[in-house]
Amino acid sequence: MILPQFYVDEIIKRAILEDINYIDVATDYLLDENERSNAYFVSKADGVLAGADVAMRVFSLLDDSFEYTLFKKDGDEVKKGDLIASFSGKTVKLLKGERTALNLIQHLSGVATLTALCVKEVGGTGASIADTRKTLPGLRALQKYAVTCGGGTNHRMGLYDRVLMKDNHRRLWKGGDPDELDQAVRAARKAFPKLDVEIEVESIRECESALKAKPEWIMLDNMSIADNLVLKQTDEPQFSSLHGLNMKKKTIPAYAREMIGKYDIRCQSSDQEVRNLSGGNQQKVILARELESDPDVLIAVHPTRGLDIGATRFVHDQMIAARDRGVGILLISADFDEILEMSDRILVCFEGQIMGEYSGKNPPIEEISLAMTGK
């Protein structure tokens, strides 16, 4: 993502005007305006850098004599103590611009760092991390740029570059008939043939309708327990007669009620949105969906993080039962006790390298502990 210089300059000028207004009462009256100083930007924490050039531009706009050298570029991983930039200029200009420059580089690096963490979490899954329009007023372009520095992708920039029909649009379209969303997609494509069309759906029924018109994107949002439970099985004859395009609407609620009982999902009904469940019950929905799809291998990444004792025990019991049925389970966890309790074999990883392999029966705890530190 390339940001036009004039766009960045306008953001910086507004920020400087907000901070300085017409005078810096301390700097302008206490310091010699011709004095020069050298300065440095040093990383105070590990993270991903974003906004280095933007920060330097702050000083360049204030001081024609400003000079700098960047030792790290946007998108680079930085460690605490790393030298990011050295620069020199008129002391009064450096003092006037330092807070604006720091605000920008710190905020943008924070966005990039958090994005990188999210990207890492979904690594190898084929999923990507995309941003939204929920940005700070006036900073959207910079914040979206920071997302790309962290390895994320940009969704639409605004209301003008993609047709996105959200829940309010759907409800207002011909009375909100969920079986006529394909008509809405066709109408949007006819009006804006060169733009991607995206539609937000909250049920398999709505998704089925939208798919008839083949929109470029479909966003799944706030789906019910019932729909979540069959997401991986929509092409099964039990639920569909046309490979996912003719859903058997009576079968899904009955199946959901069965799974709610089998996996002890505490909810009001199968129509309840999953997002309104407790963390433990959300995890049970995921567990039911994955295990009932009859997998050969199940990858469980921190499956009990944040769960209470009862929910943790339930999840463990279900994983052990699946293991006993012949499902291969790869458990990835930072919970040492969970690893010791659940594992038949234990692999210890440190900074991307396997440090050792151990039997889950009578594991050498001290040796494993040392391997966890890289020794």
Buried (B, 14 or more C-beta within 10 A) or exposed (E): EEBEEEEBBEBBEEBBEEEBEEEBEEBEEEBEEEEBBEBEBEBEEEBBBBBBBBBBBBBBBBBEEBEBEBBBEBBBBBEEEBBBBBBBBBBBBBBBBBBBBBBBBBBBBBBBBBBBBBBEEEEEEEEEBEBEEEBEEEBBBBBBBBBBBBBBBBBBBEEEEBBBBEBEBBEEBEEBBBEBBBBBBBBBBEEEEEBBBBBBBBBBBBBBBBBBBEBEBBBBBBBBBBBBBBEBBBEBEEBBEEEBBEBBEEBBBEBBBBBBEEBBBEBEEBEBBBEEBBEBBBBBBBBBBBBBBEBEEBBBEBBBEEBEEEBBEBBBEBBEEBBEEEBEBEBEBEBEEBBEEBBEEBBBEEEEEEBBEBEEEEBEEEBBEBBBEEE
